[in-house]
Amino acid sequence: MALEFDRSIIGQIFDETSFPPVTKEEILEFAAALGEKNPLYTDETAAAKGPYGGLIAPPTLVTKLRAKKFTPEHLPKFGKVGFDGGRDLEIYAPVRPGDALKMASTIHDIYEKTGRSGSMYFIVIRNEITNQKGEKVAVIDHRIMQR
């Protein structure tokens, strides 16, 4: 079966979410929850002597950010059941205390795969995260699988 949908939705921003500035406490709590021992994420004094000149967040901190809209309003439905198909994370710059992050969400791709149990449809939601300087901090590709 050919996968049919309006391809103009690919790459169009459907949500932009701004977050309050990241706090030192938020970074330390997140690092503690991970059991992180790296002083860049856990010790202000040691981090000040490190390559970034201060405390930074563990790279996965950005995965806890949630957009206002998880999917666009008119997302195609290809099946009856959908579930999380995984995530890919690319890190570009460290997150520091005081950074005001912004997330722009797009549909990056829609594709079909056929397995033993039939066709599966994957929708890739791309969340690009930037800081207050406009620097790209991270890109998260979240796959939704429908069958």
GROMACS elastic network, one bead per residue, 0.5 to 0.9 nm:
[ bonds ]
;  ai    aj funct       b0    kb
    1     4     6  0.88955   500
    1   119     6  0.86127   500
    2   112     6  0.88039   500
    3    78     6  0.85341   500
    3   110     6  0.87715   500
    3   111     6  0.75097   500
    3   112     6  0.69872   500
    3   121     6  0.85577   500
    4     7     6  0.84633   500
    5     8     6  0.87865   500
    5     9     6  0.87626   500
    5    76     6  0.68407   500
    6     9     6  0.63154   500
    6    10     6  0.84434   500
    6    76     6  0.86349   500
    7    10     6  0.57101   500
    7   110     6  0.88921   500
    8    11     6  0.77780   500
    8    12     6  0.75560   500
    9    12     6  0.55269   500
    9    13     6  0.85955   500
    9    14     6  0.88937   500
    9    75     6  0.86826   500
    9   106     6  0.83013   500
    9   107     6  0.67700   500
    9   108     6  0.88357   500
   10    13     6  0.87667   500
   10   106     6  0.71337   500
   10   107     6  0.51633   500
   10   108     6  0.56373   500
   10   109     6  0.62949   500
   10   110     6  0.80531   500
   11   105     6  0.88694   500
   11   106     6  0.54248   500
   11   107     6  0.56253   500
   11   108     6  0.55258   500
   11   109     6  0.80771   500
   11   126     6  0.87625   500
   12   105     6  0.82612   500
   12   106     6  0.54790   500
   12   107     6  0.67784   500
   12   108     6  0.84471   500
   13    16     6  0.74357   500
   13    72     6  0.88955   500
   13   104     6  0.64572   500
   13   105     6  0.55095   500
   13   107     6  0.76084   500
   14    69     6  0.78561   500
   14    71     6  0.76630   500
   14    72     6  0.56560   500
   14    73     6  0.83636   500
   14   104     6  0.78049   500
   14   105     6  0.59373   500
   14   106     6  0.57919   500
   14   107     6  0.80214   500
   15    67     6  0.71469   500
   15    68     6  0.69797   500
   15    69     6  0.61002   500
   15    70     6  0.82394   500
   15    71     6  0.83301   500
   15    72     6  0.76856   500
   15   103     6  0.79592   500
   15   104     6  0.58911   500
   15   105     6  0.51998   500
   15   106     6  0.73375   500
   16    67     6  0.72501   500
   16    68     6  0.76648   500
   16    69     6  0.85359   500
   16   102     6  0.70584   500
   16   103     6  0.55765   500
   16   105     6  0.63506   500
   17    66     6  0.82249   500
   17    67     6  0.55790   500
   17    68     6  0.61682   500
   17    69     6  0.85943   500
   17   101     6  0.85790   500
   17   102     6  0.56752   500
   17   103     6  0.51919   500
   17   104     6  0.66498   500
   17   105     6  0.84715   500
   18    67     6  0.84850   500
   18   100     6  0.74523   500
   18   101     6  0.60924   500
   18   103     6  0.64110   500
   18   104     6  0.89049   500
   19    22     6  0.81515   500
   19    65     6  0.82008   500
   19   100     6  0.61321   500
   19   101     6  0.54892   500
   19   102     6  0.61068   500
   19   103     6  0.82330   500
   20    23     6  0.88230   500
   20    98     6  0.87315   500
   20    99     6  0.83013   500
   20   100     6  0.57492   500
   20   101     6  0.72783   500
   21    97     6  0.73063   500
   21    99     6  0.50880   500
   21   101     6  0.68871   500
   22    25     6  0.84673   500
   22    26     6  0.66162   500
   22    27     6  0.74681   500
   22    95     6  0.79847   500
   22    96     6  0.71069   500
   22    97     6  0.51800   500
   22    98     6  0.51652   500
   22    99     6  0.54317   500
   22   100     6  0.63839   500
   22   101     6  0.78109   500
   23    26     6  0.50770   500
   23    27     6  0.64609   500
   23    28     6  0.87318   500
   23    96     6  0.81311   500
   23    98     6  0.59461   500
   23    99     6  0.80992   500
   24    27     6  0.52031   500
   24    28     6  0.62438   500
   24    29     6  0.86228   500
   24    55     6  0.77864   500
   24    56     6  0.85884   500
   24    57     6  0.86132   500
   24    96     6  0.79674   500
   24    97     6  0.51028   500
   24    98     6  0.78546   500
   25    28     6  0.50829   500
   25    29     6  0.59922   500
   25    30     6  0.84427   500
   25    97     6  0.86011   500
   26    29     6  0.51662   500
   26    30     6  0.60527   500
   26    31     6  0.85302   500
   26    57     6  0.86818   500
   26    97     6  0.85179   500
   27    30     6  0.51813   500
   27    31     6  0.61002   500
   27    32     6  0.85572   500
   27    41     6  0.70084   500
   27    42     6  0.79575   500
   27    55     6  0.84083   500
   27    56     6  0.73723   500
   27    57     6  0.52482   500
   27    58     6  0.74615   500
   27    61     6  0.77753   500
   27    96     6  0.83537   500
   27    97     6  0.75136   500
   28    31     6  0.51266   500
   28    32     6  0.61002   500
   28    33     6  0.86050   500
   28    41     6  0.67406   500
   28    42     6  0.57394   500
   28    43     6  0.83812   500
   28    57     6  0.79013   500
   29    32     6  0.50658   500
   29    33     6  0.61211   500
   29    34     6  0.86795   500
   29    42     6  0.89401   500
   30    33     6  0.50843   500
   30    34     6  0.63646   500
   30    35     6  0.87225   500
   30    36     6  0.86055   500
   30    57     6  0.80619   500
   30    58     6  0.77787   500
   30    61     6  0.70503   500
   31    34     6  0.51688   500
   31    35     6  0.62611   500
   31    36     6  0.50800   500
   31    37     6  0.78823   500
   31    38     6  0.87522   500
   31    41     6  0.62639   500
   31    42     6  0.65322   500
   31    57     6  0.75023   500
   31    58     6  0.64801   500
   31    61     6  0.85895   500
   32    36     6  0.58882   500
   32    37     6  0.82147   500
   32    42     6  0.77167   500
   33    36     6  0.76017   500
   34    37     6  0.89535   500
   34    58     6  0.89903   500
   36    39     6  0.84831   500
   36    41     6  0.74282   500
   36    42     6  0.74026   500
   36    58     6  0.82232   500
   37    40     6  0.86670   500
   37    41     6  0.76417   500
   37    42     6  0.67348   500
   38    41     6  0.57670   500
   38    42     6  0.63773   500
   38    43     6  0.81792   500
   38    58     6  0.89274   500
   39    44     6  0.75884   500
   39    45     6  0.85845   500
   39    46     6  0.59978   500
   39    47     6  0.59020   500
   39    50     6  0.87442   500
   39    55     6  0.81848   500
   40    43     6  0.63517   500
   40    44     6  0.74160   500
   40    46     6  0.69251   500
   40    48     6  0.81397   500
   40    50     6  0.69141   500
   40    51     6  0.88095   500
   40    52     6  0.82752   500
   40    54     6  0.73172   500
   40    55     6  0.55062   500
   40    56     6  0.60106   500
   40    57     6  0.78604   500
   40    58     6  0.83271   500
   41    44     6  0.78762   500
   41    47     6  0.73105   500
   41    55     6  0.58085   500
   41    56     6  0.54498   500
   41    57     6  0.55192   500
   41    58     6  0.59924   500
   42    46     6  0.85660   500
   42    47     6  0.79090   500
   42    55     6  0.74118   500
   42    56     6  0.85685   500
   42    57     6  0.87094   500
   43    46     6  0.54542   500
   43    47     6  0.59057   500
   43    48     6  0.85511   500
   43    54     6  0.89944   500
   43    55     6  0.70424   500
   44    47     6  0.50414   500
   44    48     6  0.60838   500
   44    49     6  0.89719   500
   44    54     6  0.63487   500
   44    55     6  0.53290   500
   44    56     6  0.89217   500
   45    48     6  0.53145   500
   45    49     6  0.71033   500
   45    54     6  0.77565   500
   45    55     6  0.82723   500
   46    49     6  0.54818   500
   46    50     6  0.66849   500
   46    54     6  0.80016   500
   46    55     6  0.83686   500
   47    51     6  0.79133   500
   47    52     6  0.73799   500
   47    53     6  0.63708   500
   47    55     6  0.50743   500
   47    56     6  0.77638   500
   48    51     6  0.81283   500
   48    52     6  0.73095   500
   48    55     6  0.66144   500
   49    52     6  0.80125   500
   49    53     6  0.58656   500
   49    54     6  0.71316   500
   50    53     6  0.54961   500
   50    54     6  0.68465   500
   50    55     6  0.86583   500
   51    54     6  0.80949   500
   52    55     6  0.75613   500
   52    56     6  0.75725   500
   52    94     6  0.83612   500
   53    56     6  0.89794   500
   54    96     6  0.79538   500
   55    95     6  0.89191   500
   55    96     6  0.64869   500
   55    97     6  0.72897   500
   56    59     6  0.85697   500
   56    94     6  0.61781   500
   56    95     6  0.56223   500
   56    97     6  0.69929   500
   57    60     6  0.80126   500
   57    61     6  0.64034   500
   57    62     6  0.89151   500
   57    94     6  0.67758   500
   57    95     6  0.53529   500
   57    96     6  0.61322   500
   57    97     6  0.78961   500
   58    61     6  0.57153   500
   58    62     6  0.86739   500
   58    94     6  0.81400   500
   58    95     6  0.79734   500
   59    62     6  0.68534   500
   59    63     6  0.86112   500
   59    91     6  0.67651   500
   59    93     6  0.87351   500
   59    94     6  0.69293   500
   59    95     6  0.75639   500
   59   138     6  0.86600   500
   60    63     6  0.54952   500
   60    64     6  0.77722   500
   60    89     6  0.81962   500
   60    91     6  0.86217   500
   61    64     6  0.59181   500
   61    65     6  0.77796   500
   61    95     6  0.82706   500
   62    65     6  0.55658   500
   62    95     6  0.84263   500
   62   129     6  0.79278   500
   62   137     6  0.86588   500
   62   138     6  0.74140   500
   62   140     6  0.85611   500
   63    66     6  0.80191   500
   63    89     6  0.82457   500
   63   140     6  0.76191   500
   65   103     6  0.83526   500
   66    69     6  0.82765   500
   66    70     6  0.76507   500
   66   103     6  0.85915   500
   67    70     6  0.59317   500
   67   103     6  0.69602   500
   67   104     6  0.82638   500
   67   105     6  0.76596   500
   67   127     6  0.85074   500
   69    72     6  0.68178   500
   69    73     6  0.83730   500
   69   105     6  0.84790   500
   70   105     6  0.82678   500
   70   125     6  0.84158   500
   71    74     6  0.83551   500
   71    75     6  0.67443   500
   71   105     6  0.83383   500
   71   106     6  0.84370   500
   71   107     6  0.81343   500
   71   125     6  0.74947   500
   72    75     6  0.54137   500
   72   105     6  0.89881   500
   72   106     6  0.82810   500
   72   107     6  0.81340   500
   74    77     6  0.88767   500
   77    80     6  0.77207   500
   77   146     6  0.78434   500
   78    81     6  0.88782   500
   78   120     6  0.84291   500
   78   121     6  0.65491   500
   78   146     6  0.62622   500
   78   147     6  0.67028   500
   79    82     6  0.72574   500
   79   120     6  0.81980   500
   79   121     6  0.78012   500
   79   146     6  0.52888   500
   80   146     6  0.70713   500
   80   147     6  0.61682   500
   81   145     6  0.82607   500
   81   146     6  0.55655   500
   81   147     6  0.56178   500
   82    85     6  0.88472   500
   82   144     6  0.66480   500
   82   145     6  0.53787   500
   82   147     6  0.65756   500
   83   143     6  0.87124   500
   83   144     6  0.57790   500
   83   145     6  0.53768   500
   83   146     6  0.66073   500
   84    87     6  0.84281   500
   84   142     6  0.78448   500
   84   143     6  0.62967   500
   84   145     6  0.61391   500
   84   146     6  0.89640   500
   85   122     6  0.76220   500
   85   123     6  0.88930   500
   85   142     6  0.73198   500
   85   145     6  0.52305   500
   85   146     6  0.88997   500
   86   141     6  0.83527   500
   86   142     6  0.60327   500
   86   143     6  0.54313   500
   86   144     6  0.75088   500
   86   145     6  0.88859   500
   87   140     6  0.67156   500
   87   141     6  0.54535   500
   87   143     6  0.61417   500
   88   139     6  0.80804   500
   88   140     6  0.56594   500
   88   141     6  0.51064   500
   88   142     6  0.66663   500
   88   143     6  0.85938   500
   89   138     6  0.71095   500
   89   139     6  0.58866   500
   89   141     6  0.65916   500
   89   142     6  0.88129   500
   90   137     6  0.86345   500
   90   138     6  0.55000   500
   90   139     6  0.52174   500
   90   140     6  0.65159   500
   90   141     6  0.87085   500
   91    94     6  0.77741   500
   91   136     6  0.85608   500
   91   137     6  0.61251   500
   91   139     6  0.67089   500
   91   140     6  0.87615   500
   92   135     6  0.85653   500
   92   136     6  0.62199   500
   92   138     6  0.54019   500
   92   139     6  0.81187   500
   93   135     6  0.76296   500
   93   136     6  0.67818   500
   93   138     6  0.70638   500
   94   137     6  0.65974   500
   94   138     6  0.88461   500
   95    98     6  0.86744   500
   95    99     6  0.65055   500
   95   101     6  0.86622   500
   95   131     6  0.80220   500
   95   137     6  0.71404   500
   96    99     6  0.56513   500
   97   100     6  0.88445   500
   99   131     6  0.59903   500
   99   132     6  0.63731   500
   99   133     6  0.88389   500
  100   130     6  0.84277   500
  100   131     6  0.56212   500
  100   132     6  0.53037   500
  100   133     6  0.88945   500
  101   129     6  0.65566   500
  101   130     6  0.56577   500
  101   132     6  0.63272   500
  101   137     6  0.84979   500
  102   128     6  0.81510   500
  102   129     6  0.55625   500
  102   130     6  0.53814   500
  102   131     6  0.62809   500
  102   132     6  0.76790   500
  102   134     6  0.88621   500
  103   127     6  0.60647   500
  103   128     6  0.55244   500
  103   130     6  0.65999   500
  104   126     6  0.80806   500
  104   127     6  0.56035   500
  104   128     6  0.53016   500
  104   129     6  0.65929   500
  104   130     6  0.84390   500
  105   108     6  0.88449   500
  105   125     6  0.68237   500
  105   126     6  0.56241   500
  105   128     6  0.65223   500
  105   129     6  0.89132   500
  106   124     6  0.85534   500
  106   125     6  0.57940   500
  106   126     6  0.52916   500
  106   127     6  0.66558   500
  106   128     6  0.84764   500
  107   110     6  0.77218   500
  107   123     6  0.72223   500
  107   124     6  0.59215   500
  107   126     6  0.60382   500
  107   127     6  0.88813   500
  108   123     6  0.78030   500
  108   124     6  0.53743   500
  108   125     6  0.56117   500
  108   126     6  0.55117   500
  108   141     6  0.79628   500
  109   122     6  0.79225   500
  109   123     6  0.59653   500
  109   124     6  0.50423   500
  109   125     6  0.73768   500
  109   126     6  0.85982   500
  110   121     6  0.72063   500
  110   122     6  0.55529   500
  110   124     6  0.61755   500
  111   120     6  0.85147   500
  111   121     6  0.57975   500
  111   122     6  0.53145   500
  111   123     6  0.67447   500
  111   124     6  0.85592   500
  112   119     6  0.67217   500
  112   120     6  0.56752   500
  112   122     6  0.61443   500
  112   123     6  0.89638   500
  113   118     6  0.83539   500
  113   119     6  0.57494   500
  113   120     6  0.52473   500
  113   121     6  0.63707   500
  113   122     6  0.78673   500
  114   117     6  0.77268   500
  114   118     6  0.53746   500
  114   120     6  0.59957   500
  114   121     6  0.86351   500
  115   118     6  0.52119   500
  115   119     6  0.62812   500
  115   120     6  0.74535   500
  116   119     6  0.85059   500
  117   120     6  0.86793   500
  118   147     6  0.81250   500
  119   146     6  0.88570   500
  119   147     6  0.65236   500
  120   145     6  0.66130   500
  120   146     6  0.57966   500
  121   144     6  0.81091   500
  121   145     6  0.56189   500
  121   146     6  0.50773   500
  121   147     6  0.62630   500
  122   143     6  0.61954   500
  122   144     6  0.55510   500
  122   146     6  0.63881   500
  122   147     6  0.89897   500
  123   142     6  0.81132   500
  123   143     6  0.55709   500
  123   144     6  0.51307   500
  123   145     6  0.65622   500
  123   146     6  0.81276   500
  124   141     6  0.61486   500
  124   142     6  0.55259   500
  124   144     6  0.64166   500
  124   145     6  0.88867   500
  125   140     6  0.80975   500
  125   141     6  0.56518   500
  125   142     6  0.51225   500
  125   143     6  0.63251   500
  125   144     6  0.78128   500
  126   139     6  0.68953   500
  126   140     6  0.57452   500
  126   142     6  0.63659   500
  126   143     6  0.87604   500
  127   138     6  0.82227   500
  127   139     6  0.56805   500
  127   140     6  0.51180   500
  127   141     6  0.63854   500
  127   142     6  0.79722   500
  128   136     6  0.73022   500
  128   137     6  0.78535   500
  128   138     6  0.60793   500
  128   140     6  0.65296   500
  128   141     6  0.86687   500
  129   135     6  0.85129   500
  129   136     6  0.60077   500
  129   137     6  0.54913   500
  129   138     6  0.51843   500
  129   139     6  0.61267   500
  129   140     6  0.81749   500
  130   133     6  0.77050   500
  130   134     6  0.54881   500
  130   135     6  0.52620   500
  130   137     6  0.50664   500
  130   138     6  0.70909   500
  131   134     6  0.53411   500
  131   135     6  0.55538   500
  131   136     6  0.67484   500
  131   137     6  0.65297   500
  132   135     6  0.74323   500
  133   136     6  0.88882   500
  134   137     6  0.88445   500
  136   139     6  0.79731   500
